[in-house]
């Protein structure tokens, strides 16, 4: 194993842009990761893209400024390697490649636009590492601002992976049709014959927030009963955004997306006949760092099998 190193992941999502820095500490054949920094800035790129098809000049400038800031922070924290990935909003933006090229020229940060399949496999790879019980069936579900990634696991093996253009910001901007909902339902149902009930392992900021807000008697198992989520959703849905902020202490950029996120999780839970959602509190950024570490220590293998595991040295 390589010695102690710092890794950084930049996740440019449809709702927020995150920087995660972790230090890998090796002792013998064991490695542990220490979180040194986690920043989240709600640029909300998806509100531009899903309404107009492109990222506005103002938000493009904000993203460039943020990448400069993140680069300085990575230098301060003495990061060895980083990986910056953009997901659904940048995938759909007609000027996405142009913006990424400009950011590369002005900041030196190299951003990849990853497709839904890559995103799903990176998330799956990291969560599989973190999950002790590999028996039976589970579906990993990551709900983002622009898309939802699902991974079906049978006895520890990935048997189905798919990305759907159904996300919280996309729903709020009217970009999800009934046909899109039906397609997701039919697709998932077609791949779980004779498997249900299947419990969910949830990923993303919204399910983490929902888990914290809903009282759970046994938090050690990190299980959120679907019935508890449904009851809480029925309380949240009729409230306006300002009421959710006041009653539950939510930020403005969380108070609007948390309801459609609940709808997505509940829809999938109904298809799977899930009893609970496991909430390990990890996501794409963690998966990116795991993939970089695995690439350094396994001859190029990554946590997300089939993903090239591109990483950059900080300059």
C-alpha positions in Angstrom: 0.0 0.0 0.0 1.1 3.6 -0.7 1.8 5.8 2.3 -0.4 8.5 3.8 -1.9 10.7 1.1 -4.6 13.4 0.8 -7.3 13.1 -1.8 -9.9 15.6 -2.9 -13.1 15.1 -4.8 -15.1 17.9 -6.5 -18.7 17.0 -7.2 -20.5 19.5 -9.5 -24.1 18.6 -9.1 -27.4 20.1 -10.3 -28.1 21.6 -6.9 -24.8 22.1 -5.2 -21.0 21.9 -5.8 -19.1 20.0 -3.1 -15.4 19.7 -2.2 -14.4 16.8 0.0 -10.9 16.3 1.3 -9.8 13.1 3.0 -6.5 11.8 4.3 -5.7 8.1 3.8 -3.7 6.8 6.7 -2.0 3.4 6.3 -0.9 1.2 9.2 0.3 -2.2 8.2 -2.2 -3.6 5.8 -5.0 -1.4 7.1 -6.2 2.0 5.8 -8.5 4.5 7.4 -9.8 7.7 5.9 -10.1 11.0 7.9 -12.4 13.7 6.7 -10.5 17.0 6.8 -12.8 19.3 4.9 -16.3 19.2 3.4 -17.7 22.3 1.7 -21.0 22.6 -0.1 -22.0 25.6 -2.2 -25.6 25.7 -3.7 -24.9 27.1 -7.1 -28.1 25.4 -8.4 -26.9 25.0 -12.0 -29.9 22.7 -12.8 -32.4 25.6 -12.5 -30.7 27.2 -15.5 -30.2 24.0 -17.5 -33.6 22.3 -17.0 -35.4 25.5 -17.9 -33.3 27.0 -20.7 -31.0 24.2 -21.8 -27.8 26.1 -20.9 -25.9 27.5 -17.9 -26.2 31.3 -17.7 -23.1 33.5 -17.9 -23.6 34.5 -14.3 -23.5 31.0 -12.9 -20.7 30.0 -15.2 -18.7 32.9 -13.7 -19.6 31.8 -10.2 -18.5 28.2 -11.0 -15.2 29.5 -12.3 -14.7 31.5 -9.1 -15.6 28.5 -7.0 -13.1 26.3 -8.8 -10.4 28.9 -8.1 -11.3 28.8 -4.4 -11.4 25.1 -4.3 -8.0 24.9 -5.9 -6.5 27.2 -3.3 -8.0 25.1 -0.5 -6.6 21.9 -2.0 -3.2 23.6 -2.0 -3.6 24.7 1.6 -4.5 21.2 2.7 -1.6 19.8 0.6 -3.8 17.5 -1.5 -1.8 14.9 -3.6 -4.5 13.9 -6.1 -8.0 15.1 -7.0 -10.8 14.3 -9.3 -13.5 16.7 -10.4 -16.7 15.4 -11.9 -19.8 17.1 -13.2 -23.1 15.2 -13.4 -26.6 15.7 -14.8 -26.9 19.5 -15.2 -23.5 19.8 -17.0 -24.3 16.7 -19.1 -27.5 18.4 -20.4 -26.1 21.9 -20.8 -25.5 22.8 -24.4 -22.6 25.1 -23.3 -21.2 22.6 -20.7 -18.1 21.6 -22.6 -17.3 25.3 -23.4 -17.5 26.2 -19.7 -15.3 23.3 -18.7 -12.7 24.3 -21.2 -12.7 27.8 -20.0 -12.3 26.7 -16.3 -9.4 24.4 -17.3 -7.7 27.3 -19.0 -8.2 29.8 -16.2 -7.9 27.7 -13.1 -6.1 24.5 -14.2 -8.9 22.4 -12.7 -9.7 19.5 -15.1 -13.4 18.6 -14.9 -14.9 15.4 -16.3 -18.5 15.2 -17.4 -19.5 11.7 -16.3 -22.5 9.9 -17.6 -25.2 8.3 -15.5 -23.8 4.8 -15.7 -20.4 6.0 -14.5 -22.0 7.9 -11.7 -24.0 4.9 -10.6 -21.0 2.6 -10.6 -18.8 5.0 -8.6 -21.5 5.3 -6.0 -22.1 1.5 -5.9 -18.4 0.8 -5.6 -18.0 3.0 -2.6 -21.2 1.9 -0.8 -20.4 -1.8 -1.4 -17.1 -1.3 0.4 -19.0 0.2 3.3 -21.8 -2.3 3.6 -21.2 -5.4 5.8 -24.2 -7.5 4.9 -23.8 -8.7 1.4 -26.5 -11.4 1.5 -29.9 -11.0 -0.2 -31.0 -8.2 -2.4 -30.5 -4.4 -2.1 -31.0 -1.5 -4.4 -28.6 1.5 -4.0 -30.5 4.6 -4.8 -28.8 8.0 -5.2 -31.2 10.9 -5.7 -29.6 14.1 -7.2 -30.8 17.3 -8.6 -30.9 16.1 -12.2 -31.0 12.3 -12.1 -31.5 9.3 -9.9 -28.9 6.4 -10.1 -29.9 2.9 -9.1 -27.8 -0.2 -8.6 -29.4 -3.6 -7.9 -27.2 -5.9 -5.8 -27.8 -9.7 -5.4 -25.6 -11.5 -2.9 -22.9 -8.8 -3.2 -22.9 -8.7 -7.0 -24.0 -5.8 -9.2 -26.7 -7.2 -11.5 -28.4 -4.0 -12.8 -27.3 -0.4 -13.0 -29.3 2.5 -14.5 -29.6 6.3 -14.4 -32.9 8.0 -14.8 -33.4 11.7 -15.7 -35.6 12.2 -12.7 -34.1 14.5 -10.1 -35.2 17.0 -7.5 -34.3 20.2 -9.4 -35.6 18.7 -12.7 -38.9 18.0 -11.0 -39.2 21.6 -9.6 -38.5 23.0 -13.1 -41.2 20.9 -14.7 -38.7 18.8 -16.6 -40.1 15.4 -15.6 -43.0 14.0 -17.5 -45.5 11.3 -16.5 -43.9 9.2 -19.2 -40.5 9.5 -17.5 -41.9 8.4 -14.2 -43.6 5.4 -15.8 -40.4 4.4 -17.6 -38.5 4.3 -14.4 -41.2 2.3 -12.7 -41.4 -0.2 -15.6 -37.6 -0.5 -15.9 -37.0 -1.2 -12.2 -40.0 -3.6 -12.0 -38.7 -5.6 -15.0 -35.4 -6.2 -13.2 -36.7 -7.3 -9.8 -39.0 -10.2 -10.7 -39.1 -12.8 -7.9 -36.7 -10.7 -5.8 -39.0 -8.4 -3.7 -39.0 -7.2 -1.0 -35.8 -5.4 -1.7 -34.5 -2.8 0.8 -32.8 0.4 -0.3 -29.4 1.9 0.5 -29.9 5.6 0.1 -27.4 8.2 -1.0 -27.5 12.0 -1.4 -27.9 15.0 0.8 -31.7 14.8 1.0 -32.0 11.3 2.4 -29.3 12.2 4.9 -31.3 15.2 6.0 -34.5 13.2 6.1 -32.8 10.6 8.3 -31.7 13.2 10.8 -35.1 14.9 10.9 -37.1 11.8 11.5 -36.8 10.3 15.0 -35.5 6.8 14.8 -35.5 4.6 17.9 -32.4 2.6 16.8 -30.0 4.8 15.0 -27.1 2.3 15.2 -28.5 0.4 12.3 -28.9 3.6 10.3 -32.3 2.3 9.1 -35.1 4.7 8.1 -38.4 2.8 8.0 -40.3 3.5 4.8 -43.5 4.0 6.8 -41.7 6.7 8.9 -40.6 8.5 5.7 -44.1 8.4 4.3 -45.6 9.9 7.4 -43.0 12.7 7.5 -43.5 13.3 3.7 -47.2 13.8 4.4 -46.4 16.5 6.9 -43.8 18.2 4.7 -45.6 18.2 1.3 -48.5 20.6 2.2 -46.1 23.1 3.7 -44.6 26.0 1.8 -40.8 26.4 1.6 -40.7 29.1 4.2 -42.7 26.9 6.6 -40.3 24.0 6.1 -37.3 26.3 6.8 -38.9 27.7 10.0 -40.2 24.4 11.4 -37.3 22.1 10.5 -34.3 24.5 10.4 -33.7 23.8 6.7 -31.6 26.0 4.3 -33.6 27.5 1.5 -31.8 25.3 -1.0 -32.8 22.2 0.9 -36.4 23.2 1.8 -37.6 23.1 -1.8 -35.8 19.9 -3.0 -36.5 17.7 0.0 -40.2 17.0 -1.0 -39.4 15.8 -4.6 -36.6 13.7 -3.1 -39.0 12.1 -0.8 -41.3 11.4 -3.7 -38.6 9.6 -5.6 -37.5 7.4 -2.7 -41.1 6.5 -1.9 -41.9 5.7 -5.5 -38.9 3.3 -5.7 -39.7 1.9 -2.3 -43.2 1.1 -3.5 -41.9 -0.8 -6.5 -39.4 -2.8 -4.4 -41.9 -3.3 -1.5 -39.0 -2.0 0.7 -39.4 -2.0 4.5 -36.5 0.4 5.2 -33.8 2.6 3.7 -30.3 2.2 5.0 -28.6 5.6 5.2 -24.8 5.3 5.5 -24.2 9.0 4.9 -21.9 8.7 1.9 -22.2 9.7 -1.8 -20.4 10.4 -5.0 -17.6 12.4 -3.5 -16.7 9.5 -1.1 -16.8 7.2 -4.1 -14.4 9.3 -6.1 -11.9 9.3 -3.3 -12.3 5.6 -2.8 -11.7 5.1 -6.5 -8.5 7.2 -6.5 -7.1 5.3 -3.5 -7.9 1.9 -5.2 -6.3 3.1 -8.4 -3.1 3.9 -6.5 -3.0 0.6 -4.7 -4.5 -2.0 -7.1 -2.8 -1.5 -10.4 -5.4 1.0 -11.7 -8.5 -0.8 -10.4 -11.2 1.5 -9.1 -14.1 1.2 -6.8 -16.5 1.7 -9.7 -15.7 -1.2 -11.9 -15.9 -0.1 -15.6 -15.0 3.6 -14.8 -11.6 4.7 -15.9 -10.8 6.3 -12.6 -9.2 9.4 -14.0 -7.4 11.5 -11.4 -5.2 14.6 -11.5 -2.2 15.7 -9.6 -2.6 19.1 -8.0 -0.4 21.7 -9.7 
